[in-house]
């Protein structure tokens, strides 16, 4: 069993003690973390978004900060600020909330554009710059942001540039009836989650990701999907180059989690909607309709783009 598969199995088992069901979403969150990407959870309140992020951090023995984003939150609250030290008569940098391995940016669309933009350098460069001095962030640095797609009052929709920084956009959704009956029987609990992995385990899994092969036919398949998203008659903004690269990268992680050393088309299809739809915009639709339409367009693209033959996958 590979390091990635061991990492995913142990972490999934720990998270599943708190999040009932939703193994598909949990696997995709784990895949994003292995890639070093970030996740946007777009869902209604009360579906377990915060619990998922907190349990992930506790399971890995990682530092965790939860930031409740509000319109009055300042960029310095996120990245930090230089304050005078009366003893030395010098300025000392006081770290902000982004200095943690796992950061939960709760209700990210309630922060002002100025505060949202403060996260851009953090998410892309893994560093912050204050008063001309650059400070590196933790390794790994993993942002899980949440937003309520229904409540639009008092919110600031994320611009395309920031949405493009999120590797995946996921939704937990409601549990099944059987799962809800189990939750009703178990009741609300906040069981202690013990660390089952370390940061070193993540580094080993992240390093092993480079060994997962993507054959030329798979790379061409990903490029064809990206091109189809840009030429679609109803799409105004298709998949970016960064998005195309991330689609292949997270497909590698999915393949490794499933115990393979090479990518197959089903790995790409598994994450295509979650990786592409939030990066795309359609012509003349409002936000909530646009999100649903982009998902349907990606599914249509997956049905129309030719799939490479099996004999080419391992070449």
C-alpha positions as CSV (number, residue, x, y, z in Angstrom):
1,X,0.0,0.0,0.0
2,X,1.4,3.4,-1.0
3,X,2.0,6.3,1.4
4,X,-0.9,8.2,-0.2
5,X,-3.3,5.3,0.2
6,X,-2.3,4.8,3.8
7,X,-2.6,8.5,4.5
8,X,-6.1,8.7,3.0
9,X,-7.4,5.5,4.6
10,X,-6.3,6.6,8.1
11,X,-7.6,10.1,7.7
12,X,-10.9,9.0,6.2
13,X,-11.5,6.6,9.1
14,X,-10.9,9.4,11.6
15,X,-13.1,12.0,9.9
16,X,-15.9,9.5,9.4
17,X,-16.3,9.2,13.1
18,X,-17.7,12.7,13.1
19,X,-19.0,13.1,9.5
20,X,-21.5,10.3,8.9
21,X,-21.5,9.3,5.2
22,X,-20.1,11.7,2.6
23,X,-17.1,9.5,1.9
24,X,-16.9,10.9,-1.6
25,X,-16.6,14.5,-0.3
26,X,-14.1,13.4,2.4
27,X,-11.9,11.7,-0.2
28,X,-11.9,14.8,-2.4
29,X,-11.0,17.0,0.5
30,X,-8.1,14.6,1.3
31,X,-7.0,14.6,-2.3
32,X,-7.0,18.4,-2.4
33,X,-4.9,18.5,0.8
34,X,-2.4,16.0,-0.6
35,X,-2.1,18.2,-3.7
36,X,-1.5,21.3,-1.6
37,X,-4.6,23.0,-2.9
38,X,-7.5,24.7,-1.2
39,X,-11.2,23.8,-0.9
40,X,-14.4,25.9,-1.0
41,X,-17.4,24.4,0.7
42,X,-20.5,26.0,-0.7
43,X,-23.4,24.7,1.3
44,X,-26.2,25.8,3.6
45,X,-25.5,26.1,7.4
46,X,-25.6,23.1,9.6
47,X,-24.3,20.5,7.3
48,X,-20.9,19.8,9.0
49,X,-18.5,22.1,7.2
50,X,-16.8,23.4,10.4
51,X,-16.8,19.9,11.9
52,X,-15.1,18.6,8.9
53,X,-12.3,21.2,9.0
54,X,-11.8,20.9,12.7
55,X,-11.7,17.1,12.7
56,X,-9.2,17.1,9.8
57,X,-6.9,19.3,11.8
58,X,-7.2,17.3,15.0
59,X,-6.7,14.0,13.1
60,X,-3.4,15.4,11.7
61,X,-2.1,17.0,14.9
62,X,-2.0,20.2,12.9
63,X,-2.4,23.8,14.0
64,X,-5.9,25.1,13.3
65,X,-7.4,28.6,13.2
66,X,-11.1,29.4,12.5
67,X,-11.7,32.8,11.1
68,X,-15.3,34.2,11.2
69,X,-15.2,36.5,8.3
70,X,-17.4,39.7,8.6
71,X,-17.6,43.0,6.8
72,X,-15.6,44.8,9.5
73,X,-12.7,42.3,9.4
74,X,-9.5,44.0,8.3
75,X,-6.7,42.4,6.2
76,X,-4.3,42.9,9.2
77,X,-6.6,40.6,11.2
78,X,-5.8,37.8,8.7
79,X,-2.1,38.3,7.8
80,X,-0.8,40.1,10.9
81,X,0.5,43.6,11.8
82,X,3.7,45.2,13.0
83,X,3.3,46.7,16.5
84,X,5.7,48.8,18.6
85,X,7.6,47.1,21.4
86,X,8.1,49.6,24.2
87,X,11.1,47.7,25.6
88,X,13.2,47.8,22.4
89,X,11.6,50.8,20.7
90,X,11.3,48.7,17.6
91,X,8.4,47.2,15.6
92,X,7.6,43.6,16.2
93,X,5.5,41.5,13.8
94,X,2.4,39.9,15.4
95,X,1.2,37.0,13.3
96,X,-2.4,36.9,12.0
97,X,-4.9,34.1,11.8
98,X,-3.5,32.6,8.6
99,X,-0.4,31.3,10.4
100,X,-1.7,27.8,10.9
101,X,-1.5,24.5,9.0
102,X,-5.3,24.4,8.4
103,X,-7.3,27.6,8.2
104,X,-11.1,27.6,8.2
105,X,-12.3,30.9,6.5
106,X,-15.9,30.8,7.6
107,X,-18.5,32.6,5.4
108,X,-15.7,34.0,3.2
109,X,-18.2,35.9,1.0
110,X,-19.1,38.1,4.0
111,X,-15.7,39.8,4.0
112,X,-15.1,42.9,2.0
113,X,-13.1,42.6,-1.3
114,X,-10.1,44.2,0.4
115,X,-10.0,41.5,3.1
116,X,-10.7,38.8,0.5
117,X,-7.8,39.9,-1.6
118,X,-5.5,39.6,1.5
119,X,-6.0,35.8,1.1
120,X,-4.8,35.8,-2.5
121,X,-1.0,35.9,-1.7
122,X,-1.5,33.5,1.1
123,X,-3.3,30.9,-1.0
124,X,-1.1,31.2,-4.1
125,X,2.4,32.0,-2.7
126,X,2.1,30.5,0.8
127,X,3.5,33.7,2.2
128,X,2.4,37.2,3.4
129,X,4.1,40.5,3.0
130,X,3.8,43.2,5.8
131,X,5.7,46.5,5.7
132,X,7.9,45.1,2.9
133,X,8.9,42.0,4.8
134,X,7.9,38.6,3.6
135,X,6.9,35.8,6.0
136,X,6.5,32.2,5.0
137,X,3.4,30.3,6.1
138,X,3.1,26.9,7.6
139,X,3.8,23.7,5.5
140,X,1.2,22.4,4.7
141,X,-1.0,25.5,4.4
142,X,-4.5,24.4,3.7
143,X,-7.5,26.8,3.4
144,X,-11.1,25.5,3.8
145,X,-13.4,28.3,3.0
146,X,-17.2,28.2,3.4
147,X,-20.0,30.2,1.9
148,X,-23.8,30.0,2.0
149,X,-25.1,29.9,-1.6
150,X,-28.6,30.8,-0.5
151,X,-28.1,33.8,1.7
152,X,-26.9,36.7,-0.5
153,X,-27.8,39.6,1.8
154,X,-24.8,41.5,3.1
155,X,-22.3,39.4,1.1
156,X,-19.6,40.1,-1.5
157,X,-19.4,37.4,-4.2
158,X,-15.9,36.1,-4.7
159,X,-14.3,37.4,-7.9
160,X,-13.1,35.0,-10.6
161,X,-9.4,35.5,-9.6
162,X,-10.1,34.3,-6.1
163,X,-12.4,31.4,-7.1
164,X,-9.6,30.2,-9.4
165,X,-7.4,29.8,-6.3
166,X,-9.6,27.1,-4.9
167,X,-8.7,23.6,-6.2
168,X,-12.2,22.2,-5.6
169,X,-15.6,23.6,-4.8
170,X,-17.6,21.0,-2.8
171,X,-20.9,20.6,-1.1
172,X,-21.7,18.2,1.8
173,X,-25.4,18.3,1.4
174,X,-28.0,16.6,3.5
175,X,-27.4,13.1,4.9
176,X,-29.6,10.2,3.7
177,X,-32.6,9.3,5.7
178,X,-30.8,6.3,7.3
179,X,-27.9,8.5,8.2
180,X,-30.2,11.1,9.8
181,X,-31.9,8.4,11.8
182,X,-28.5,7.3,13.1
183,X,-27.7,10.9,14.0
184,X,-30.9,11.3,15.9
185,X,-30.2,8.1,17.8
186,X,-26.6,9.1,18.6
187,X,-27.5,12.7,19.4
188,X,-25.2,15.7,19.2
189,X,-21.7,14.9,20.5
190,X,-18.3,16.4,20.3
191,X,-16.1,13.4,20.8
192,X,-12.4,13.9,21.3
193,X,-10.5,13.3,18.1
194,X,-7.0,12.0,18.7
195,X,-4.2,12.6,16.2
196,X,-3.7,9.6,13.9
197,X,-1.3,11.3,11.5
198,X,1.5,13.8,11.6
199,X,2.7,16.6,9.3
200,X,5.6,14.3,8.3
201,X,3.0,11.8,7.0
202,X,1.5,14.5,4.8
203,X,4.9,15.5,3.5
204,X,5.6,11.9,2.5
205,X,2.2,11.6,0.7
206,X,2.7,14.9,-1.0
207,X,6.1,13.9,-2.2
208,X,4.8,10.5,-3.5
209,X,2.2,12.3,-5.7
210,X,5.0,13.1,-8.2
211,X,5.4,9.4,-8.9
212,X,1.8,9.0,-10.2
213,X,1.9,8.8,-13.9
214,X,-0.4,10.6,-16.4
215,X,0.0,9.1,-19.9
216,X,0.2,11.5,-22.9
217,X,-3.4,10.3,-23.8
218,X,-4.6,11.4,-20.4
219,X,-2.9,14.8,-20.7
220,X,-4.5,15.3,-24.1
221,X,-7.9,14.3,-22.6
222,X,-7.5,17.0,-19.9
223,X,-6.5,19.6,-22.5
224,X,-9.5,18.7,-24.7
225,X,-11.8,19.1,-21.8
226,X,-10.3,22.5,-21.1
227,X,-10.6,23.6,-24.7
228,X,-14.2,22.4,-24.9
229,X,-15.1,24.5,-21.8
230,X,-13.7,27.6,-23.6
231,X,-15.5,27.1,-26.9
232,X,-18.9,26.1,-25.5
233,X,-21.6,28.3,-26.9
234,X,-23.1,29.2,-23.5
235,X,-19.7,29.8,-21.7
236,X,-18.3,33.3,-21.3
237,X,-15.2,32.3,-19.3
238,X,-13.9,28.8,-19.6
239,X,-11.4,26.8,-17.6
240,X,-8.1,28.7,-16.9
241,X,-4.7,27.3,-17.5
242,X,-4.2,27.0,-13.7
243,X,-7.5,25.1,-13.5
244,X,-6.4,22.7,-16.2
245,X,-3.1,22.0,-14.4
246,X,-5.0,21.5,-11.1
247,X,-7.5,19.2,-12.7
248,X,-4.7,16.8,-13.7
249,X,-3.0,17.2,-10.3
250,X,-6.1,16.3,-8.3
251,X,-6.8,13.4,-10.7
252,X,-3.4,12.0,-9.8
253,X,-4.3,12.2,-6.1
254,X,-7.6,10.4,-6.7
255,X,-5.8,7.7,-8.6
256,X,-3.3,7.2,-5.8
257,X,-6.0,7.2,-3.1
258,X,-7.6,4.3,-5.1
259,X,-4.4,2.4,-5.1
260,X,-3.2,3.1,-8.7
261,X,0.1,4.5,-9.9
262,X,-1.4,5.9,-13.1
263,X,-4.4,8.1,-14.0
264,X,-7.4,6.8,-15.9
265,X,-10.2,8.9,-17.4
266,X,-12.6,8.0,-14.6
267,X,-10.2,9.8,-12.2
268,X,-10.6,13.0,-14.3
269,X,-14.3,12.6,-14.5
270,X,-14.6,12.1,-10.7
271,X,-13.3,15.6,-10.0
272,X,-14.0,17.5,-13.2
273,X,-17.2,19.2,-12.1
274,X,-15.8,20.1,-8.6
275,X,-12.6,21.4,-10.2
276,X,-14.1,23.3,-13.2
277,X,-17.6,24.6,-12.5
278,X,-16.7,27.3,-10.0
279,X,-14.0,28.6,-12.4
280,X,-16.4,29.1,-15.3
281,X,-19.1,31.7,-16.0
282,X,-22.0,31.6,-18.4
283,X,-23.6,34.3,-20.5
284,X,-26.4,36.4,-18.9
285,X,-27.2,34.4,-15.7
286,X,-27.3,35.4,-12.1
287,X,-24.9,33.7,-9.6
288,X,-27.0,30.8,-8.3
289,X,-28.3,29.9,-11.8
290,X,-24.8,30.3,-13.2
291,X,-23.4,27.8,-10.7
292,X,-25.9,25.1,-11.5
293,X,-25.6,25.7,-15.3
294,X,-21.8,25.4,-15.2
295,X,-22.1,22.0,-13.5
296,X,-24.5,20.9,-16.3
297,X,-22.1,22.2,-18.9
298,X,-19.2,20.3,-17.5
299,X,-21.2,17.1,-17.4
300,X,-22.2,17.7,-21.0
301,X,-18.5,18.3,-21.9
302,X,-17.5,15.0,-20.3
303,X,-20.2,13.2,-22.3
304,X,-19.0,14.7,-25.6
305,X,-15.2,14.8,-25.4
306,X,-13.8,11.4,-26.7
307,X,-12.3,9.2,-24.0
308,X,-8.8,7.7,-24.7
309,X,-8.6,4.0,-25.2
310,X,-7.6,1.8,-22.3
311,X,-4.4,0.6,-24.0
312,X,-3.0,4.2,-23.9
313,X,-3.5,4.9,-20.2
314,X,-0.3,3.3,-18.9
315,X,1.9,4.4,-21.8
